[in-house]
Amino acid sequence: MSFAVFADGSANLPAGMLEGISLLPCEYTIDGKPQTYWGDVDHFDAHAFYEGLRSGRVVRTSLLNTQLFLSQFTPVLEKGLDIIYISMSSGISGTYNAARIAAQELMEQFSGRYVHIVDSLGCGFGNGLLAVQAAQLSREDMSAREAAKILDADVPHICQYFTVDDLNFLKRTGRVSGMTAAIGTILGIKPILFGDSTGHIISCAKVRGRRKSIEALANKYAEKRQDLPRQQICISHGDCPEDAGLLASLIRKITPEVPITICQHEPFSGAHVGPGMLGLFFRGVER
């Protein structure tokens, strides 16, 4: 590895995709009780977590702070390695700015070393796919500065579309109004959401019914996909594996040969989208 690659638990990566990537922990509370999520999505009890949300448990998340980055990055720089960290979107968290502050301080302290923070403008596999790419570039002995340019240029092509089953979770985070959530719930309206060019979560469509929302995600893939040798399709879900399987089957009708990774959606951002969240992530012509 020519440089060190860091991500955090929000990257949603299963063990098979973590080669060459160091994960930082995400802190949150459940009904006021502190929790630490280290990114082990394969062993995360998604059913218990999302059942807790369904039953009314309150989950609050915290940004990753500057001190965490300083403590984790310093030993790596002392070994003479440069660092690239793939951050969750600056549009939804202060984590990116906290990491930038740490990077600036460390580059002053370690003259000649390079620390680059990639603003993924996404979350979940939206930053996870970039971390996987960063690790591959490091294995190919590319310098951190060269890799940083490639990763920053790739950010606009990481497509991330998702839908939710319960609008009330979006209401709690201010994504939709109380009135919209109430009317949408009564009428069975399901939004199709995505991370825009500024990293904010916005709606790009509304459909009626769960099946239609899943079909709409597949249609977004058909519309935006790129035919690439290393195309990766990832699906994450908030305790709705059957819906994830249906989405995968629709995607395979479009491009049967492209591998699809399916896993549960991590708790850090899952708390904001709720049970029934279904997300699709891939490289596309644009977001």
C-alpha positions in Angstrom: 0.0 0.0 0.0 1.5 3.3 -1.1 -0.7 5.4 1.3 -3.2 4.7 4.1 -6.9 4.7 3.4 -9.4 5.6 6.1 -13.2 5.6 6.1 -15.7 5.1 9.0 -18.7 3.0 10.0 -21.0 5.1 7.7 -19.3 3.6 4.7 -21.4 0.4 5.1 -18.8 -1.9 3.8 -19.0 -5.7 4.4 -15.8 -7.6 5.3 -15.2 -8.7 1.7 -14.8 -5.1 0.6 -12.6 -3.8 3.4 -9.1 -4.9 2.2 -6.7 -2.0 2.7 -9.3 0.2 4.5 -9.1 1.3 8.1 -12.4 2.2 9.7 -13.0 4.8 12.3 -15.8 4.4 14.9 -19.2 6.2 14.8 -20.8 7.2 18.1 -24.5 7.4 18.7 -27.0 6.9 21.6 -30.1 4.7 21.9 -32.5 6.2 24.4 -29.6 8.1 25.8 -27.3 5.1 26.2 -23.9 5.5 24.4 -23.1 3.1 21.5 -20.1 2.7 19.3 -20.3 1.3 15.8 -17.0 0.2 14.4 -18.3 -0.6 10.9 -18.7 -4.4 11.3 -21.8 -4.5 9.1 -21.7 -8.2 8.7 -22.3 -8.7 12.4 -24.6 -5.7 13.0 -28.0 -6.9 14.3 -30.0 -4.8 11.8 -33.3 -6.5 12.7 -33.0 -5.6 16.4 -31.8 -2.1 15.6 -34.6 -1.3 13.2 -37.2 -3.0 15.4 -36.1 -0.7 18.1 -36.8 2.3 15.8 -40.2 0.8 14.9 -41.1 0.6 18.6 -40.1 4.2 19.3 -36.6 4.1 20.5 -34.8 7.4 20.0 -31.4 7.3 18.3 -29.1 10.3 18.1 -25.9 10.5 16.2 -22.7 12.5 16.7 -20.2 13.8 14.2 -16.7 12.3 14.2 -14.6 15.0 16.0 -11.2 16.4 15.2 -9.5 14.8 18.2 -10.5 11.3 16.8 -8.8 12.1 13.5 -5.7 13.4 15.2 -5.3 10.3 17.4 -5.9 7.9 14.5 -3.9 9.6 11.8 -0.8 10.6 13.8 0.7 7.0 14.2 0.3 6.5 10.5 2.1 9.7 9.6 4.8 8.8 12.0 5.4 5.7 10.0 6.0 7.8 6.9 2.7 7.1 5.1 0.4 9.7 3.5 -3.4 9.4 4.2 -6.6 9.7 2.3 -9.8 9.7 4.3 -13.2 9.3 2.6 -15.7 11.4 4.5 -19.5 11.2 4.6 -21.1 14.2 2.9 -20.4 17.7 4.2 -24.0 18.4 3.4 -25.3 16.1 6.1 -22.6 16.1 8.8 -19.9 18.3 10.3 -17.5 15.3 10.1 -15.9 16.5 6.9 -14.9 19.9 8.4 -13.6 18.2 11.5 -11.4 16.0 9.4 -10.2 18.9 7.3 -9.1 20.8 10.5 -7.2 17.7 11.6 -5.6 17.3 8.2 -4.3 20.9 8.1 -2.9 20.7 11.6 -1.1 17.4 10.9 0.4 18.6 7.6 1.9 21.5 9.5 3.2 19.1 12.2 4.5 16.5 9.7 6.3 18.5 7.0 6.3 16.7 3.7 3.4 14.4 4.5 0.1 14.6 2.8 -3.4 14.2 4.3 -6.4 14.5 1.9 -10.0 14.5 2.9 -12.4 13.4 0.2 -15.9 14.9 0.5 -17.9 12.0 -0.8 -21.1 14.1 -0.9 -22.8 10.9 0.1 -23.2 8.3 2.9 -23.4 4.5 3.1 -22.0 2.9 0.0 -21.9 6.5 -1.4 -18.6 6.9 0.5 -17.9 3.2 0.8 -17.4 2.8 -3.0 -14.9 5.6 -3.0 -13.0 4.0 -0.1 -12.8 0.8 -2.1 -11.4 2.6 -5.1 -8.9 4.5 -2.9 -7.6 1.2 -1.5 -7.2 -0.2 -5.0 -5.2 2.9 -6.1 -3.0 2.5 -3.1 -2.4 -1.2 -4.0 -1.4 0.0 -7.5 1.3 2.1 -5.9 -0.2 5.4 -6.9 0.8 8.4 -4.9 -1.7 9.9 -2.5 -1.7 13.2 -4.4 -2.5 11.5 -7.7 -5.1 9.3 -6.1 -6.8 12.3 -4.5 -7.3 13.9 -7.9 -8.9 10.8 -9.3 -11.2 10.3 -6.3 -12.3 13.9 -6.2 -13.1 13.7 -9.9 -15.1 10.5 -9.4 -17.4 11.9 -6.6 -20.0 13.3 -9.1 -20.3 9.9 -10.7 -21.2 8.0 -7.5 -24.9 7.7 -7.8 -27.0 7.0 -4.7 -30.7 6.7 -4.8 -33.0 5.5 -2.1 -36.5 5.3 -0.8 -38.0 5.1 2.6 -41.0 3.2 4.0 -41.9 5.6 6.8 -41.8 9.3 6.1 -41.9 10.1 9.9 -38.2 9.5 10.2 -37.5 12.1 7.5 -39.8 14.4 9.3 -37.7 14.1 12.5 -34.6 15.1 10.6 -36.3 18.0 8.9 -36.2 16.4 5.4 -40.0 16.7 5.0 -42.7 18.7 6.9 -45.1 17.2 9.4 -48.0 17.8 7.0 -46.1 16.2 4.1 -45.3 13.1 6.2 -48.9 12.8 7.4 -50.5 13.2 3.9 -47.8 10.9 2.3 -48.4 8.2 4.8 -52.2 8.3 4.3 -51.8 8.2 0.5 -48.9 5.7 0.4 -46.6 8.2 -1.2 -43.0 7.1 -1.4 -40.2 9.6 -2.2 -37.2 8.8 -4.4 -34.3 10.6 -2.8 -30.7 11.2 -3.7 -27.5 13.0 -2.7 -27.3 16.0 -5.0 -24.2 17.9 -6.2 -23.8 19.7 -2.9 -24.2 16.6 -0.8 -27.7 17.4 0.5 -30.5 14.8 0.4 -33.3 15.9 -1.8 -36.3 14.3 -3.5 -36.2 13.7 -7.3 -39.5 11.8 -7.6 -42.6 10.7 -5.7 -44.5 7.5 -6.5 -47.4 5.7 -4.9 -46.8 2.3 -3.3 -43.7 0.4 -2.3 -43.5 -1.7 -5.5 -43.5 1.4 -7.6 -40.7 2.9 -5.5 -38.5 -0.1 -6.0 -39.2 -0.1 -9.7 -38.3 3.7 -9.7 -34.8 2.9 -8.2 -34.2 0.3 -10.9 -35.2 2.9 -13.5 -32.7 5.3 -12.1 -30.0 2.7 -12.7 -31.1 2.2 -16.3 -31.1 5.9 -16.8 -27.8 6.8 -15.1 -25.5 3.8 -15.3 -22.1 3.6 -16.9 -20.8 0.5 -18.6 -17.5 0.1 -16.8 -15.1 -2.8 -16.4 -15.2 -2.2 -12.6 -18.8 -1.3 -12.2 -20.1 -2.3 -8.8 -23.7 -2.2 -7.8 -24.5 -2.1 -4.1 -27.9 -2.3 -2.3 -28.4 -1.6 1.4 -31.6 -2.0 3.3 -33.1 -1.2 6.7 -34.4 -4.7 7.6 -36.2 -5.4 4.4 -34.2 -8.1 2.7 -37.1 -9.2 0.4 -37.4 -5.7 -1.1 -33.6 -5.7 -1.6 -33.9 -9.0 -3.4 -36.6 -7.6 -5.6 -34.5 -4.6 -6.5 -31.5 -6.8 -7.3 -33.7 -8.9 -9.6 -34.8 -5.8 -11.5 -31.3 -4.6 -11.8 -30.1 -8.0 -13.2 -32.7 -7.7 -16.0 -30.8 -4.6 -17.1 -27.2 -5.8 -16.7 -27.1 -9.5 -15.8 -23.3 -9.6 -15.7 -22.6 -6.9 -13.1 -22.0 -8.2 -9.6 -24.4 -6.9 -6.9 -23.5 -6.6 -3.2 -26.5 -6.6 -0.8 -26.2 -5.9 2.9 -28.1 -4.3 5.7 -27.8 -0.6 6.1 -25.6 0.6 8.9 -27.1 2.3 12.1 -25.3 5.6 11.9 -27.3 7.0 9.0 -29.9 4.3 9.3 -31.3 6.2 12.3 -32.3 9.1 10.0 -34.0 7.1 7.3 -35.6 4.4 9.4 -36.7 0.8 8.9 -37.6 0.0 5.3 -34.9 2.2 3.8 -33.8 0.8 0.5 -30.8 2.2 -1.3 -29.1 1.7 -4.6 -25.5 2.8 -5.3 -23.4 2.6 -8.5 -21.2 4.6 -10.8 -23.1 6.7 -13.3 -22.8 9.4 -15.9 -23.8 11.9 -13.3 -25.9 12.1 -10.2 
